[in-house]
Amino acid sequence: MLHQGVRTQTRPPVGAVRGTPPSLRPCCDSYVCPVCEQVVELTDFRQVVWHQRPGHQPMEMND
């Protein structure tokens, strides 16, 4: 057993990248909400919290 090398994983597991919904991947500053289809800016905490609620309506934006 000592003559066998230690197996290391050179790539992340297939499910690690593909299993994460695109809306949760840390690559962007915004995503499209899958419930109400509104663009959510991740830099705005109010928008993030609003879109975490199940069955929500699109958030009214105050300009």
N, CA, C and O atoms as a MOPAC input file, in Angstrom:
PM7 MOZYME 1SCF
protein

 N      0.80000 1    -1.19700 1     0.00000 1
 C      0.00000 1     0.00000 1     0.00000 1
 C      0.84500 1     1.26300 1     0.00000 1
 O      0.41500 1     2.28600 1    -0.53400 1
 N      2.00900 1     1.21800 1     0.57400 1
 C      2.84100 1     2.40800 1     0.61200 1
 C      3.39000 1     2.78100 1    -0.75500 1
 O      3.76800 1     3.93100 1    -0.97600 1
 N      3.43900 1     1.82700 1    -1.67100 1
 C      3.97000 1     2.11500 1    -2.98800 1
 C      2.96400 1     2.84700 1    -3.87700 1
 O      3.33400 1     3.35700 1    -4.93400 1
 N      1.71000 1     2.90400 1    -3.46600 1
 C      0.69700 1     3.61300 1    -4.24500 1
 C      0.71300 1     5.09900 1    -3.88900 1
 O      0.80000 1     5.47700 1    -2.72100 1
 N      0.62700 1     5.91400 1    -4.91100 1
 C      0.58800 1     7.35900 1    -4.68500 1
 C     -0.75100 1     7.78700 1    -4.12500 1
 O     -1.75800 1     7.09800 1    -4.28700 1
 N     -0.75000 1     8.90400 1    -3.48200 1
 C     -1.98800 1     9.45700 1    -2.94000 1
 C     -2.75800 1    10.07400 1    -4.09300 1
 O     -2.22500 1    10.89800 1    -4.83600 1
 N     -3.99300 1     9.67900 1    -4.23800 1
 C     -4.81400 1    10.23700 1    -5.31200 1
 C     -5.29800 1    11.62800 1    -4.90700 1
 O     -5.86600 1    11.82900 1    -3.83400 1
 N     -5.05700 1    12.55200 1    -5.78400 1
 C     -5.55700 1    13.91000 1    -5.56100 1
 C     -6.49900 1    14.26300 1    -6.69900 1
 O     -6.34000 1    13.79500 1    -7.82700 1
 N     -7.43600 1    15.05700 1    -6.39800 1
 C     -8.40500 1    15.46000 1    -7.39300 1
 C     -7.90900 1    16.72700 1    -8.06200 1
 O     -7.66500 1    17.73000 1    -7.39100 1
 N     -7.75500 1    16.69000 1    -9.39500 1
 C     -7.24400 1    17.84500 1   -10.10500 1
 C     -8.34400 1    18.80500 1   -10.52700 1
 O     -8.08800 1    19.98900 1   -10.74600 1
 N     -9.56700 1    18.29800 1   -10.64200 1
 C    -10.69800 1    19.14500 1   -11.02100 1
 C    -11.75300 1    19.08400 1    -9.93200 1
 O    -11.82900 1    18.09500 1    -9.20300 1
 N    -12.57700 1    20.13500 1    -9.80800 1
 C    -13.67000 1    20.06500 1    -8.83300 1
 C    -14.67200 1    19.00500 1    -9.26700 1
 O    -14.78000 1    18.71900 1   -10.46000 1
 N    -15.40000 1    18.42300 1    -8.33700 1
 C    -16.42100 1    17.44400 1    -8.71000 1
 C    -17.42400 1    18.04500 1    -9.67400 1
 O    -17.73000 1    19.23500 1    -9.59700 1
 N    -17.93600 1    17.22700 1   -10.58200 1
 C    -18.85600 1    17.70700 1   -11.60400 1
 C    -20.05800 1    18.39900 1   -10.98100 1
 O    -20.48500 1    19.44200 1   -11.47700 1
 N    -20.60700 1    17.85700 1    -9.92500 1
 C    -21.77900 1    18.43900 1    -9.28200 1
 C    -21.50600 1    19.73500 1    -8.55800 1
 O    -22.44000 1    20.47700 1    -8.25500 1
 N    -20.23900 1    20.02900 1    -8.26800 1
 C    -19.91600 1    21.24300 1    -7.51500 1
 C    -20.22600 1    22.50100 1    -8.31100 1
 O    -20.69300 1    23.49200 1    -7.74800 1
 N    -19.97200 1    22.47200 1    -9.60700 1
 C    -20.21400 1    23.65400 1   -10.43000 1
 C    -21.59300 1    23.59200 1   -11.06200 1
 O    -22.32900 1    24.57800 1   -11.04500 1
 N    -21.94300 1    22.46000 1   -11.61000 1
 C    -23.22200 1    22.33700 1   -12.28900 1
 C    -24.39400 1    22.30900 1   -11.33100 1
 O    -25.50600 1    22.66700 1   -11.71800 1
 N    -24.17900 1    21.89200 1   -10.08800 1
 C    -25.26100 1    21.80300 1    -9.12000 1
 C    -25.67500 1    23.14000 1    -8.54500 1
 O    -26.74300 1    23.25300 1    -7.94400 1
 N    -24.84100 1    24.16200 1    -8.72000 1
 C    -25.13900 1    25.48800 1    -8.19500 1
 C    -25.94500 1    26.26700 1    -9.22400 1
 O    -25.48700 1    26.43200 1   -10.35500 1
 N    -27.12100 1    26.74600 1    -8.87200 1
 C    -27.89800 1    27.53100 1    -9.82700 1
 C    -27.10800 1    28.75900 1   -10.27800 1
 O    -26.35200 1    29.32800 1    -9.49100 1
 N    -27.27300 1    29.17100 1   -11.53300 1
 C    -26.53000 1    30.33700 1   -12.02200 1
 C    -26.78400 1    31.58300 1   -11.19400 1
 O    -25.91100 1    32.44600 1   -11.10300 1
 N    -27.96000 1    31.69800 1   -10.58800 1
 C    -28.27600 1    32.89000 1    -9.81000 1
 C    -27.45600 1    32.98600 1    -8.52600 1
 O    -27.38700 1    34.05900 1    -7.92700 1
 N    -26.83500 1    31.89400 1    -8.09000 1
 C    -26.08100 1    31.91000 1    -6.84600 1
 C    -24.57300 1    31.86400 1    -7.05200 1
 O    -23.82300 1    31.92900 1    -6.07700 1
 N    -24.12000 1    31.75500 1    -8.26400 1
 C    -22.68200 1    31.72100 1    -8.52000 1
 C    -22.07700 1    33.09800 1    -8.31100 1
 O    -22.64200 1    34.08900 1    -8.77400 1
 N    -20.94100 1    33.18800 1    -7.62400 1
 C    -20.33500 1    34.48800 1    -7.31700 1
 C    -19.57000 1    35.07900 1    -8.49200 1
 O    -18.35500 1    35.25400 1    -8.41300 1
 N    -20.27400 1    35.39000 1    -9.58900 1
 C    -19.57400 1    35.91300 1   -10.76100 1
 C    -20.12800 1    37.24700 1   -11.22400 1
 O    -19.54500 1    37.88900 1   -12.09700 1
 N    -21.21300 1    37.66100 1   -10.66900 1
 C    -21.89400 1    38.84300 1   -11.19500 1
 C    -22.37500 1    39.74800 1   -10.05800 1
 O    -22.37800 1    39.35100 1    -8.89200 1
 N    -22.77500 1    40.95100 1   -10.41200 1
 C    -23.35400 1    41.87600 1    -9.43700 1
 C    -24.87000 1    41.83200 1    -9.45500 1
 O    -25.51900 1    42.51100 1    -8.65900 1
 N    -25.44300 1    41.04000 1   -10.35400 1
 C    -26.89800 1    40.94300 1   -10.43600 1
 C    -27.28900 1    39.57200 1   -10.98200 1
 O    -26.46600 1    38.84600 1   -11.54000 1
 N    -28.57200 1    39.23800 1   -10.80500 1
 C    -29.11900 1    38.01300 1   -11.37200 1
 C    -30.60200 1    38.21800 1   -11.62200 1
 O    -31.20000 1    39.16500 1   -11.11000 1
 N    -31.19000 1    37.34000 1   -12.40300 1
 C    -32.61800 1    37.39700 1   -12.67200 1
 C    -33.30700 1    36.45200 1   -11.70500 1
 O    -32.98500 1    35.26600 1   -11.64600 1
 N    -34.25200 1    36.98100 1   -10.95300 1
 C    -34.98100 1    36.19300 1    -9.96800 1
 C    -35.81600 1    35.13400 1   -10.68400 1
 O    -36.58200 1    35.47000 1   -11.58700 1
 N    -35.68500 1    33.85600 1   -10.29900 1
 C    -36.45400 1    32.81500 1   -10.96100 1
 C    -37.94500 1    32.83500 1   -10.61800 1
 O    -38.73800 1    32.20600 1   -11.31800 1
 N    -38.34200 1    33.54000 1    -9.56200 1
 C    -39.74900 1    33.59100 1    -9.15400 1
 C    -40.50100 1    34.68800 1    -9.91400 1
 O    -41.54700 1    34.42600 1   -10.50900 1
 N    -39.96800 1    35.91800 1    -9.89500 1
 C    -40.68900 1    37.05000 1   -10.49400 1
 C    -40.01100 1    37.60700 1   -11.74400 1
 O    -40.52300 1    38.54200 1   -12.36000 1
 N    -38.86600 1    37.04200 1   -12.12400 1
 C    -38.12200 1    37.42400 1   -13.32800 1
 C    -37.65400 1    38.87500 1   -13.32700 1
 O    -37.47700 1    39.46700 1   -14.39200 1
 N    -37.45300 1    39.45000 1   -12.15000 1
 C    -36.93200 1    40.81000 1   -12.02400 1
 C    -35.42400 1    40.72200 1   -11.80500 1
 O    -34.93800 1    39.79500 1   -11.15600 1
 N    -34.68600 1    41.68900 1   -12.34700 1
 C    -33.24300 1    41.73500 1   -12.13600 1
 C    -32.97400 1    42.18700 1   -10.70800 1
 O    -33.50800 1    43.20200 1   -10.26100 1
 N    -32.14000 1    41.42800 1    -9.98700 1
 C    -31.81800 1    41.71900 1    -8.59200 1
 C    -30.36300 1    42.17200 1    -8.51600 1
 O    -29.45600 1    41.44600 1    -8.92400 1
 N    -30.15100 1    43.36500 1    -7.99600 1
 C    -28.80100 1    43.87900 1    -7.79200 1
 C    -28.28100 1    43.35700 1    -6.46000 1
 O    -28.85100 1    43.65400 1    -5.41000 1
 N    -27.20600 1    42.58300 1    -6.49800 1
 C    -26.66600 1    41.99700 1    -5.27200 1
 C    -26.02000 1    43.03200 1    -4.35700 1
 O    -25.72700 1    42.73100 1    -3.20000 1
 N    -25.79700 1    44.22400 1    -4.84700 1
 C    -25.22200 1    45.28400 1    -4.02700 1
 C    -26.28200 1    46.00600 1    -3.19300 1
 O    -25.94400 1    46.82400 1    -2.33700 1
 N    -27.56300 1    45.70900 1    -3.43700 1
 C    -28.66900 1    46.32400 1    -2.69500 1
 C    -29.27100 1    45.27000 1    -1.76200 1
 O    -29.95900 1    44.35500 1    -2.21300 1
 N    -29.01100 1    45.40500 1    -0.47800 1
 C    -29.46500 1    44.42300 1     0.50900 1
 C    -30.97600 1    44.26600 1     0.52100 1
 O    -31.47900 1    43.15500 1     0.69000 1
 N    -31.71200 1    45.36900 1     0.34100 1
 C    -33.17700 1    45.30400 1     0.33700 1
 C    -33.68600 1    44.39600 1    -0.77600 1
 O    -34.61100 1    43.61100 1    -0.56500 1
 N    -33.08700 1    44.49900 1    -1.95900 1
 C    -33.50800 1    43.65700 1    -3.07600 1
 C    -33.20300 1    42.18100 1    -2.80500 1
 O    -34.01900 1    41.30800 1    -3.10000 1
 N    -32.04700 1    41.91800 1    -2.25400 1
 C    -31.65500 1    40.53900 1    -1.97000 1
 C    -32.62700 1    39.89600 1    -0.98800 1
 O    -33.07700 1    38.77200 1    -1.20700 1
 N    -32.95300 1    40.60700 1     0.09700 1
 C    -33.86900 1    40.07200 1     1.11000 1
 C    -35.26700 1    39.88600 1     0.52600 1
 O    -35.91100 1    38.86800 1     0.78100 1
 N    -35.74200 1    40.85300 1    -0.25300 1
 C    -37.07100 1    40.77200 1    -0.85000 1
 C    -37.20400 1    39.51300 1    -1.71000 1
 O    -38.20800 1    38.80600 1    -1.62700 1
 N    -36.21600 1    39.24100 1    -2.51600 1
 C    -36.28900 1    38.13400 1    -3.47000 1
 C    -35.98100 1    36.78000 1    -2.84400 1
 O    -36.00200 1    35.76800 1    -3.54500 1
 N    -35.70000 1    36.73200 1    -1.55900 1
 C    -35.52600 1    35.46600 1    -0.85500 1
 C    -36.85700 1    34.88000 1    -0.40000 1
 O    -36.94400 1    33.68800 1    -0.10300 1
 N    -37.89600 1    35.71300 1    -0.34300 1
 C    -39.20300 1    35.25200 1     0.12500 1
 C    -39.86400 1    34.39300 1    -0.95100 1
 O    -39.88000 1    34.77900 1    -2.12000 1
 N    -40.41500 1    33.22400 1    -0.57200 1
 C    -41.09000 1    32.39800 1    -1.57400 1
 C    -42.39600 1    33.03200 1    -2.04000 1
 O    -43.13900 1    33.59200 1    -1.23300 1
 N    -42.67500 1    32.94600 1    -3.32300 1
 C    -43.92600 1    33.44200 1    -3.88000 1
 C    -44.07800 1    34.94700 1    -3.88700 1
 O    -45.20800 1    35.43500 1    -3.90400 1
 N    -42.99400 1    35.70700 1    -3.87400 1
 C    -43.06900 1    37.17100 1    -3.82600 1
 C    -43.44000 1    37.75300 1    -5.18200 1
 O    -43.32800 1    37.09300 1    -6.21500 1
 N    -43.88300 1    39.00400 1    -5.15200 1
 C    -44.16600 1    39.78100 1    -6.35400 1
 C    -42.92000 1    40.60700 1    -6.68700 1
 O    -42.05000 1    40.76400 1    -5.83000 1
 N    -42.81400 1    41.13800 1    -7.90900 1
 C    -41.67700 1    42.01700 1    -8.23000 1
 C    -41.64500 1    43.22000 1    -7.27400 1
 O    -42.68400 1    43.75700 1    -6.88900 1
 N    -40.45200 1    43.61500 1    -6.91400 1
 C    -40.26400 1    44.73400 1    -5.98700 1
 C    -40.49500 1    46.05200 1    -6.72500 1
 O    -40.01300 1    46.24300 1    -7.84200 1
 N    -41.24400 1    46.96400 1    -6.08300 1
 C    -41.43900 1    48.29200 1    -6.66300 1
 C    -40.16800 1    49.09000 1    -6.43900 1
 O    -39.68200 1    49.21100 1    -5.31400 1
 N    -39.64300 1    49.62600 1    -7.51300 1
 C    -38.39400 1    50.36800 1    -7.42800 1
 C    -38.68500 1    51.86500 1    -7.28900 1
 O    -39.41400 1    52.43700 1    -8.10000 1
 N    -38.12300 1    52.48500 1    -6.27400 1
 C    -38.25700 1    53.92700 1    -6.05300 1
 C    -37.04700 1    54.61000 1    -6.65600 1
 O    -35.92100 1    54.39500 1    -6.20600 1
 N    -37.26700 1    55.42400 1    -7.66000 1
 C    -36.14800 1    56.11700 1    -8.31300 1
 C    -35.84700 1    57.43000 1    -7.66700 1
 O    -34.93400 1    58.13500 1    -8.09800 1

